[in-house]
Amino acid sequence: QLTRLPPAVEEMVPKDTPRDSAADADLYVTDVLPGDLVLLYTDGYSDNVYEHETVSIVSRLTTIGSFACAALVESGPDIAPDAI
């Protein structure tokens, strides 16, 4: 994880302390086909949303259409599709 320290904390860290950079990030390559659904998210998302909640959101988005995506995501996984 990339870290930006507050200036006061930065001064306490030795200058030769190794830091992560974008070059240290994992890189994945995969083939996708038309109609595939690709979900991109950070570990913060997967730390806070259960897999079944993600499946519920994605299932409903593919059922009710992408126009409702913002409303559904803003409202959370427990909103009824007819409430959109």
MOPAC internal coordinates of N, CA, C and O (Angstrom, degrees):
PM7 1SCF
backbone

  N    0.0000 0     0.00 0     0.00 0    0    0    0
  C    1.4390 1     0.00 0     0.00 0    1    0    0
  C    1.5248 1   108.13 1     0.00 0    2    1    0
  O    1.2310 1   120.94 1   -45.83 1    3    2    1
  N    1.3161 1   115.81 1   134.17 1    3    2    1
  C    1.4498 1   119.89 1   178.01 1    5    3    2
  C    1.5188 1   108.92 1   -75.24 1    6    5    3
  O    1.2310 1   120.87 1   -39.33 1    7    6    5
  N    1.3093 1   115.94 1   140.67 1    7    6    5
  C    1.4528 1   120.31 1  -176.32 1    9    7    6
  C    1.5142 1   110.50 1  -124.54 1   10    9    7
  O    1.2310 1   121.53 1   -46.38 1   11   10    9
  N    1.3168 1   114.67 1   133.62 1   11   10    9
  C    1.4603 1   120.72 1   169.85 1   13   11   10
  C    1.5224 1   106.19 1  -118.02 1   14   13   11
  O    1.2310 1   121.80 1   -67.77 1   15   14   13
  N    1.2895 1   114.16 1   112.23 1   15   14   13
  C    1.4529 1   119.60 1  -177.07 1   17   15   14
  C    1.5223 1   110.72 1   -87.87 1   18   17   15
  O    1.2310 1   120.61 1   -32.57 1   19   18   17
  N    1.3346 1   116.45 1   147.43 1   19   18   17
  C    1.4644 1   119.15 1   171.91 1   21   19   18
  C    1.5288 1   108.77 1   -60.62 1   22   21   19
  O    1.2310 1   119.97 1   -32.93 1   23   22   21
  N    1.3359 1   117.66 1   147.07 1   23   22   21
  C    1.4673 1   120.13 1  -176.96 1   25   23   22
  C    1.5237 1   113.87 1   -51.61 1   26   25   23
  O    1.2310 1   119.55 1   140.18 1   27   26   25
  N    1.3229 1   118.46 1   -39.82 1   27   26   25
  C    1.4631 1   120.39 1  -178.85 1   29   27   26
  C    1.5240 1   111.63 1   -64.61 1   30   29   27
  O    1.2310 1   120.28 1   143.51 1   31   30   29
  N    1.3197 1   117.07 1   -36.49 1   31   30   29
  C    1.4634 1   121.41 1   178.76 1   33   31   30
  C    1.5236 1   109.61 1   -76.30 1   34   33   31
  O    1.2310 1   120.46 1   141.24 1   35   34   33
  N    1.3146 1   116.72 1   -38.76 1   35   34   33
  C    1.4644 1   122.31 1   179.14 1   37   35   34
  C    1.5301 1   110.65 1   -54.22 1   38   37   35
  O    1.2310 1   120.45 1   140.91 1   39   38   37
  N    1.3036 1   116.75 1   -39.09 1   39   38   37
  C    1.4701 1   121.09 1  -179.18 1   41   39   38
  C    1.5246 1   112.18 1   -66.17 1   42   41   39
  O    1.2310 1   119.82 1   156.13 1   43   42   41
  N    1.3299 1   117.95 1   -23.87 1   43   42   41
  C    1.4632 1   121.34 1  -178.07 1   45   43   42
  C    1.5310 1   112.45 1   -86.46 1   46   45   43
  O    1.2310 1   120.03 1   166.02 1   47   46   45
  N    1.3219 1   117.55 1   -13.98 1   47   46   45
  C    1.4590 1   121.61 1  -177.29 1   49   47   46
  C    1.5312 1   108.81 1   -89.97 1   50   49   47
  O    1.2310 1   120.11 1   -52.55 1   51   50   49
  N    1.3353 1   117.39 1   127.45 1   51   50   49
  C    1.4685 1   119.30 1   178.67 1   53   51   50
  C    1.5293 1   110.97 1   -56.67 1   54   53   51
  O    1.2310 1   120.93 1   -38.60 1   55   54   53
  N    1.3246 1   115.83 1   141.40 1   55   54   53
  C    1.4701 1   121.76 1  -176.30 1   57   55   54
  C    1.5201 1   113.06 1   -61.02 1   58   57   55
  O    1.2310 1   119.32 1   152.66 1   59   58   57
  N    1.3212 1   118.90 1   -27.34 1   59   58   57
  C    1.4633 1   121.06 1  -177.73 1   61   59   58
  C    1.5293 1   112.59 1   -90.56 1   62   61   59
  O    1.2310 1   119.65 1  -170.05 1   63   62   61
  N    1.3336 1   118.27 1     9.95 1   63   62   61
  C    1.4572 1   121.70 1   177.91 1   65   63   62
  C    1.5220 1   109.40 1   -68.73 1   66   65   63
  O    1.2310 1   120.16 1   -54.07 1   67   66   65
  N    1.3510 1   117.30 1   125.93 1   67   66   65
  C    1.4721 1   119.11 1  -179.78 1   69   67   66
  C    1.5295 1   110.92 1   -62.99 1   70   69   67
  O    1.2310 1   121.33 1   -37.59 1   71   70   69
  N    1.3133 1   115.06 1   142.41 1   71   70   69
  C    1.4653 1   121.63 1   178.18 1   73   71   70
  C    1.5192 1   109.16 1  -126.81 1   74   73   71
  O    1.2310 1   120.88 1   -31.04 1   75   74   73
  N    1.3168 1   115.92 1   148.96 1   75   74   73
  C    1.4551 1   120.27 1   173.17 1   77   75   74
  C    1.5197 1   109.13 1   -76.98 1   78   77   75
  O    1.2310 1   121.50 1   -30.05 1   79   78   77
  N    1.3112 1   114.74 1   149.95 1   79   78   77
  C    1.4625 1   120.00 1   174.44 1   81   79   78
  C    1.5226 1   107.62 1  -132.52 1   82   81   79
  O    1.2310 1   120.37 1    -7.86 1   83   82   81
  N    1.3126 1   116.90 1   172.14 1   83   82   81
  C    1.4624 1   120.68 1   178.32 1   85   83   82
  C    1.5293 1   110.76 1   -58.36 1   86   85   83
  O    1.2310 1   120.12 1   150.42 1   87   86   85
  N    1.3181 1   117.38 1   -29.58 1   87   86   85
  C    1.4655 1   121.04 1   179.13 1   89   87   86
  C    1.5294 1   111.70 1   -66.10 1   90   89   87
  O    1.2310 1   120.12 1   161.40 1   91   90   89
  N    1.3396 1   117.37 1   -18.60 1   91   90   89
  C    1.4630 1   121.42 1   179.62 1   93   91   90
  C    1.5284 1   112.80 1   -86.69 1   94   93   91
  O    1.2310 1   119.90 1   174.80 1   95   94   93
  N    1.3126 1   117.79 1    -5.20 1   95   94   93
  C    1.4707 1   121.66 1  -176.37 1   97   95   94
  C    1.5224 1   111.15 1   -68.39 1   98   97   95
  O    1.2310 1   121.28 1   -27.76 1   99   98   97
  N    1.3371 1   115.16 1   152.24 1   99   98   97
  C    1.4633 1   120.33 1   174.12 1  101   99   98
  C    1.5180 1   108.90 1   -71.78 1  102  101   99
  O    1.2310 1   120.45 1   -36.09 1  103  102  101
  N    1.3060 1   116.74 1   143.91 1  103  102  101
  C    1.4636 1   122.43 1   178.58 1  105  103  102
  C    1.5221 1   107.76 1  -125.16 1  106  105  103
  O    1.2310 1   121.05 1   -51.44 1  107  106  105
  N    1.3273 1   115.59 1   128.56 1  107  106  105
  C    1.4577 1   121.03 1   179.47 1  109  107  106
  C    1.5201 1   108.72 1  -122.03 1  110  109  107
  O    1.2310 1   120.84 1   -38.63 1  111  110  109
  N    1.3147 1   116.00 1   141.37 1  111  110  109
  C    1.4581 1   122.15 1   176.90 1  113  111  110
  C    1.5225 1   107.17 1  -127.14 1  114  113  111
  O    1.2310 1   120.87 1   -48.51 1  115  114  113
  N    1.3180 1   115.93 1   131.49 1  115  114  113
  C    1.4543 1   120.19 1   178.54 1  117  115  114
  C    1.5212 1   109.74 1  -148.66 1  118  117  115
  O    1.2310 1   120.60 1   -27.04 1  119  118  117
  N    1.2988 1   116.45 1   152.96 1  119  118  117
  C    1.4565 1   120.72 1   177.31 1  121  119  118
  C    1.5202 1   109.22 1   -82.93 1  122  121  119
  O    1.2310 1   120.77 1   -38.48 1  123  122  121
  N    1.3233 1   116.14 1   141.52 1  123  122  121
  C    1.4615 1   121.43 1   173.35 1  125  123  122
  C    1.5154 1   108.62 1  -126.63 1  126  125  123
  O    1.2310 1   121.67 1   -27.20 1  127  126  125
  N    1.3093 1   114.40 1   152.80 1  127  126  125
  C    1.4612 1   121.45 1  -179.36 1  129  127  126
  C    1.5221 1   109.07 1  -118.03 1  130  129  127
  O    1.2310 1   120.22 1   -21.96 1  131  130  129
  N    1.3295 1   117.19 1   158.04 1  131  130  129
  C    1.4642 1   118.97 1   175.22 1  133  131  130
  C    1.5302 1   110.08 1   -54.50 1  134  133  131
  O    1.2310 1   120.92 1   -45.43 1  135  134  133
  N    1.3143 1   115.84 1   134.57 1  135  134  133
  C    1.4607 1   120.90 1  -178.38 1  137  135  134
  C    1.5137 1   114.10 1    93.10 1  138  137  135
  O    1.2310 1   119.84 1   166.38 1  139  138  137
  N    1.3308 1   117.91 1   -13.62 1  139  138  137
  C    1.4617 1   120.29 1   176.46 1  141  139  138
  C    1.5222 1   109.19 1   -67.49 1  142  141  139
  O    1.2310 1   121.00 1   -30.42 1  143  142  141
  N    1.3012 1   115.69 1   149.58 1  143  142  141
  C    1.4555 1   122.22 1   176.66 1  145  143  142
  C    1.5147 1   107.57 1  -110.51 1  146  145  143
  O    1.2310 1   120.47 1   -56.58 1  147  146  145
  N    1.3065 1   116.71 1   123.42 1  147  146  145
  C    1.4568 1   121.89 1  -179.17 1  149  147  146
  C    1.5213 1   108.20 1  -113.34 1  150  149  147
  O    1.2310 1   120.52 1   -56.42 1  151  150  149
  N    1.3134 1   116.61 1   123.58 1  151  150  149
  C    1.4536 1   121.96 1   177.91 1  153  151  150
  C    1.5202 1   108.50 1  -106.08 1  154  153  151
  O    1.2310 1   120.58 1   -54.89 1  155  154  153
  N    1.3011 1   116.50 1   125.11 1  155  154  153
  C    1.4637 1   121.87 1   177.43 1  157  155  154
  C    1.5226 1   107.68 1  -118.42 1  158  157  155
  O    1.2310 1   120.76 1   -51.68 1  159  158  157
  N    1.2942 1   116.14 1   128.32 1  159  158  157
  C    1.4575 1   119.63 1   179.58 1  161  159  158
  C    1.5193 1   109.60 1  -158.33 1  162  161  159
  O    1.2310 1   121.40 1   -15.14 1  163  162  161
  N    1.3077 1   114.92 1   164.86 1  163  162  161
  C    1.4538 1   120.61 1   179.80 1  165  163  162
  C    1.5211 1   110.10 1   -89.70 1  166  165  163
  O    1.2310 1   121.02 1   -10.15 1  167  166  165
  N    1.3192 1   115.65 1   169.85 1  167  166  165
  C    1.4584 1   119.51 1   177.27 1  169  167  166
  C    1.5214 1   110.62 1   -65.02 1  170  169  167
  O    1.2310 1   120.09 1   156.69 1  171  170  169
  N    1.3219 1   117.43 1   -23.31 1  171  170  169
  C    1.4635 1   120.09 1   176.54 1  173  171  170
  C    1.5150 1   111.63 1   -62.02 1  174  173  171
  O    1.2310 1   120.35 1   144.40 1  175  174  173
  N    1.3213 1   116.93 1   -35.60 1  175  174  173
  C    1.4577 1   120.90 1   176.96 1  177  175  174
  C    1.5237 1   109.84 1   -66.35 1  178  177  175
  O    1.2310 1   120.56 1   128.55 1  179  178  177
  N    1.3087 1   116.53 1   -51.45 1  179  178  177
  C    1.4680 1   119.59 1  -176.60 1  181  179  178
  C    1.5296 1   112.16 1   -70.14 1  182  181  179
  O    1.2310 1   120.15 1   160.70 1  183  182  181
  N    1.3210 1   117.33 1   -19.30 1  183  182  181
  C    1.4628 1   120.28 1   174.61 1  185  183  182
  C    1.5287 1   111.57 1   -74.23 1  186  185  183
  O    1.2310 1   120.28 1   156.79 1  187  186  185
  N    1.3365 1   117.08 1   -23.21 1  187  186  185
  C    1.4559 1   120.87 1  -171.36 1  189  187  186
  C    1.5193 1   115.52 1  -117.92 1  190  189  187
  O    1.2310 1   120.06 1   170.56 1  191  190  189
  N    1.3215 1   117.49 1    -9.44 1  191  190  189
  C    1.4629 1   121.10 1  -179.60 1  193  191  190
  C    1.5203 1   108.01 1  -125.36 1  194  193  191
  O    1.2310 1   121.07 1   -54.54 1  195  194  193
  N    1.3278 1   115.55 1   125.46 1  195  194  193
  C    1.4608 1   120.19 1   179.37 1  197  195  194
  C    1.5269 1   110.45 1   -69.47 1  198  197  195
  O    1.2310 1   121.16 1   -26.59 1  199  198  197
  N    1.3363 1   115.39 1   153.41 1  199  198  197
  C    1.4609 1   120.50 1  -179.47 1  201  199  198
  C    1.5291 1   111.50 1   -57.65 1  202  201  199
  O    1.2310 1   120.09 1   138.91 1  203  202  201
  N    1.3306 1   117.44 1   -41.09 1  203  202  201
  C    1.4714 1   119.34 1  -179.09 1  205  203  202
  C    1.5357 1   111.46 1   -65.11 1  206  205  203
  O    1.2310 1   120.04 1   151.54 1  207  206  205
  N    1.3311 1   117.53 1   -28.46 1  207  206  205
  C    1.4683 1   120.28 1   176.32 1  209  207  206
  C    1.5274 1   110.45 1   -69.77 1  210  209  207
  O    1.2310 1   120.77 1   138.68 1  211  210  209
  N    1.3198 1   116.14 1   -41.32 1  211  210  209
  C    1.4597 1   120.41 1   177.62 1  213  211  210
  C    1.5252 1   110.03 1   -63.35 1  214  213  211
  O    1.2310 1   120.60 1   135.85 1  215  214  213
  N    1.3220 1   116.46 1   -44.15 1  215  214  213
  C    1.4626 1   120.37 1   178.56 1  217  215  214
  C    1.5260 1   109.96 1   -60.47 1  218  217  215
  O    1.2310 1   120.09 1   138.89 1  219  218  217
  N    1.3221 1   117.44 1   -41.11 1  219  218  217
  C    1.4603 1   121.50 1   179.21 1  221  219  218
  C    1.5233 1   111.09 1   -62.38 1  222  221  219
  O    1.2310 1   120.48 1   133.60 1  223  222  221
  N    1.3145 1   116.69 1   -46.40 1  223  222  221
  C    1.4686 1   120.76 1  -179.71 1  225  223  222
  C    1.5217 1   110.40 1   -62.26 1  226  225  223
  O    1.2310 1   120.38 1   130.73 1  227  226  225
  N    1.3230 1   116.87 1   -49.27 1  227  226  225
  C    1.4665 1   120.95 1  -177.68 1  229  227  226
  C    1.5264 1   110.74 1   -64.55 1  230  229  227
  O    1.2310 1   120.25 1   138.91 1  231  230  229
  N    1.3193 1   117.12 1   -41.09 1  231  230  229
  C    1.4672 1   120.30 1   179.27 1  233  231  230
  C    1.5170 1   111.04 1   -59.99 1  234  233  231
  O    1.2310 1   120.66 1   135.82 1  235  234  233
  N    1.3189 1   116.35 1   -44.18 1  235  234  233
  C    1.4592 1   119.57 1  -178.73 1  237  235  234
  C    1.5227 1   111.56 1   -71.50 1  238  237  235
  O    1.2310 1   120.06 1   145.86 1  239  238  237
  N    1.3173 1   117.48 1   -34.14 1  239  238  237
  C    1.4672 1   119.31 1   177.84 1  241  239  238
  C    1.5192 1   111.28 1   -64.90 1  242  241  239
  O    1.2310 1   120.90 1   140.35 1  243  242  241
  N    1.3139 1   115.89 1   -39.65 1  243  242  241
  C    1.4619 1   117.94 1  -179.91 1  245  243  242
  C    1.5237 1   111.41 1   -74.47 1  246  245  243
  O    1.2310 1   120.16 1   160.04 1  247  246  245
  N    1.3248 1   117.29 1   -19.96 1  247  246  245
  C    1.4651 1   121.73 1   178.46 1  249  247  246
  C    1.5235 1   111.76 1   -84.80 1  250  249  247
  O    1.2310 1   120.14 1   134.97 1  251  250  249
  N    1.3457 1   117.35 1   -45.03 1  251  250  249
  C    1.4649 1   120.02 1  -173.48 1  253  251  250
  C    1.5169 1   113.52 1   -95.46 1  254  253  251
  O    1.2310 1   119.89 1   169.65 1  255  254  253
  N    1.3078 1   117.81 1   -10.35 1  255  254  253
  C    1.4574 1   120.71 1   177.00 1  257  255  254
  C    1.5184 1   112.63 1   103.79 1  258  257  255
  O    1.2310 1   121.36 1   -28.58 1  259  258  257
  N    1.3040 1   115.01 1   151.42 1  259  258  257
  C    1.4629 1   120.21 1  -174.70 1  261  259  258
  C    1.5244 1   112.96 1   -70.56 1  262  261  259
  O    1.2310 1   119.34 1   162.28 1  263  262  261
  N    1.3441 1   118.86 1   -17.72 1  263  262  261
  C    1.4588 1   119.96 1   179.51 1  265  263  262
  C    1.5206 1   111.83 1   -61.17 1  266  265  263
  O    1.2310 1   120.35 1   157.18 1  267  266  265
  N    1.3121 1   116.94 1   -22.82 1  267  266  265
  C    1.4566 1   120.83 1  -178.48 1  269  267  266
  C    1.5188 1   112.43 1   -94.54 1  270  269  267
  O    1.2310 1   120.02 1  -175.93 1  271  270  269
  N    1.3029 1   117.56 1     4.07 1  271  270  269
  C    1.4656 1   122.00 1  -174.86 1  273  271  270
  C    1.5189 1   112.14 1   -54.59 1  274  273  271
  O    1.2310 1   119.65 1   127.85 1  275  274  273
  N    1.3052 1   118.27 1   -52.15 1  275  274  273
  C    1.4663 1   120.97 1  -176.41 1  277  275  274
  C    1.5210 1   110.61 1   -61.43 1  278  277  275
  O    1.2310 1   119.92 1   136.20 1  279  278  277
  N    1.3174 1   117.76 1   -43.80 1  279  278  277
  C    1.4613 1   120.63 1  -178.98 1  281  279  278
  C    1.5192 1   111.31 1   -64.52 1  282  281  279
  O    1.2310 1   120.18 1   138.51 1  283  282  281
  N    1.2919 1   117.27 1   -41.49 1  283  282  281
  C    1.4558 1   120.86 1  -177.91 1  285  283  282
  C    1.5217 1   111.37 1   -68.42 1  286  285  283
  O    1.2310 1   120.40 1   134.72 1  287  286  285
  N    1.3144 1   116.83 1   -45.28 1  287  286  285
  C    1.4614 1   120.48 1  -179.65 1  289  287  286
  C    1.5217 1   110.18 1   -65.35 1  290  289  287
  O    1.2310 1   119.87 1   137.81 1  291  290  289
  N    1.3282 1   117.85 1   -42.19 1  291  290  289
  C    1.4579 1   121.61 1   179.47 1  293  291  290
  C    1.5258 1   110.90 1   -62.51 1  294  293  291
  O    1.2310 1   120.18 1   145.84 1  295  294  293
  N    1.3255 1   117.27 1   -34.16 1  295  294  293
  C    1.4581 1   121.26 1  -174.03 1  297  295  294
  C    1.5166 1   113.02 1   -86.85 1  298  297  295
  O    1.2310 1   119.90 1   162.84 1  299  298  297
  N    1.3050 1   117.79 1   -17.16 1  299  298  297
  C    1.4517 1   121.28 1   178.76 1  301  299  298
  C    1.5158 1   112.46 1    94.53 1  302  301  299
  O    1.2310 1   120.34 1    -7.67 1  303  302  301
  N    1.3249 1   116.95 1   172.33 1  303  302  301
  C    1.4618 1   121.56 1  -172.62 1  305  303  302
  C    1.5211 1   114.66 1   -72.57 1  306  305  303
  O    1.2310 1   119.16 1   166.95 1  307  306  305
  N    1.3419 1   119.20 1   -13.05 1  307  306  305
  C    1.4647 1   120.54 1  -174.26 1  309  307  306
  C    1.5169 1   114.07 1   -95.12 1  310  309  307
  O    1.2310 1   119.43 1  -178.47 1  311  310  309
  N    1.3343 1   118.68 1     1.53 1  311  310  309
  C    1.4608 1   120.04 1  -179.69 1  313  311  310
  C    1.5166 1   110.44 1   -74.08 1  314  313  311
  O    1.2310 1   120.89 1   -38.19 1  315  314  313
  N    1.3207 1   115.91 1   141.81 1  315  314  313
  C    1.4684 1   120.91 1   178.19 1  317  315  314
  C    1.5181 1   109.31 1   -76.34 1  318  317  315
  O    1.2310 1   119.68 1   -42.63 1  319  318  317
  N    1.3350 1   118.21 1   137.37 1  319  318  317
  C    1.4680 1   120.78 1  -179.12 1  321  319  318
  C    1.5254 1   112.98 1   -56.31 1  322  321  319
  O    1.2310 1   119.80 1   148.31 1  323  322  321
  N    1.3432 1   117.99 1   -31.69 1  323  322  321
  C    1.4659 1   118.72 1  -179.04 1  325  323  322
  C    1.5313 1   112.12 1   -76.88 1  326  325  323
  O    1.2310 1   120.08 1   174.82 1  327  326  325
  N    1.3100 1   117.45 1    -5.18 1  327  326  325
  C    1.4672 1   120.45 1   177.86 1  329  327  326
  C    1.5217 1   111.40 1   -85.03 1  330  329  327
  O    1.2310 1   120.14 1   173.61 1  331  330  329
  N    1.3083 1   117.34 1    -6.39 1  331  330  329
  C    1.4720 1   120.86 1  -178.15 1  333  331  330
  C    1.5068 1   109.61 1   -91.46 1  334  333  331
  O    1.2310 1   120.10 1   180.00 1  335  334  333

